Every structure is written in structure tokens, then in C-alpha cells.
């Protein structure tokens, strides 16, 4: 995790699946609990994502909304981007090509 301007940027890596779901959910909860208003999840290092991983991302978005924070995704790998588009989750989760674009969107 790094703080860049107004944003907390968290680099997510590995497989986001039913086995790692508890780890990601706990990590996202910790991020949101830090109280930053703007959170960018840099997903460039995500090598795989199934429905459990997608649900973890959607859950993180709901948690952020509940505390008045804005959570966005950046550097989303092509395979995950297709999943977001096929499920319609890209209408709920804001996606940016780069962390810099996400930070600019949030005034960072």
C-alpha cells in the first residue's frame, strides 16, 4: 500500500478465488478501516479471478460506500476486465486503465 496525494493505492496480486477469498476480504476490510476517502485497487498483479474474487471486489465496494469512501479499480488484467463486462460489474465498479488515471479522477 502507498499513499499518493488523496488516494490510498493498494496493489493486489495473486489468484482471487474461493481459496484466497477470506484473505482478500480481510485485506479489503483493513484498507477501508484506515479511513481514507479515496482507495485505488491496482489489480495488475492479479493472475486469476473467479466468482469468489469478483464477490470480494463487490463486497469491498459496498463496504467503502457504507463509510463514504470511493473505491475504484486500476490496471485490470484483460481476463478480469472481460469478467467485469460479462457480469455487468463494470457498471458498479469503476475501472481505470492506470493508477494515474484513477488518482486524477479522484483529484489526487
Secondary structure by P-SEA (a helix, b strand, c coil): cccccccbbbbbbccccccaaaaaaaaaaaaaaccccbbbbbccccccccaaaaaaaaaaaaaaaaaccccccccccaaaaaaaaaacccccbbbbccaaaaaaaacc
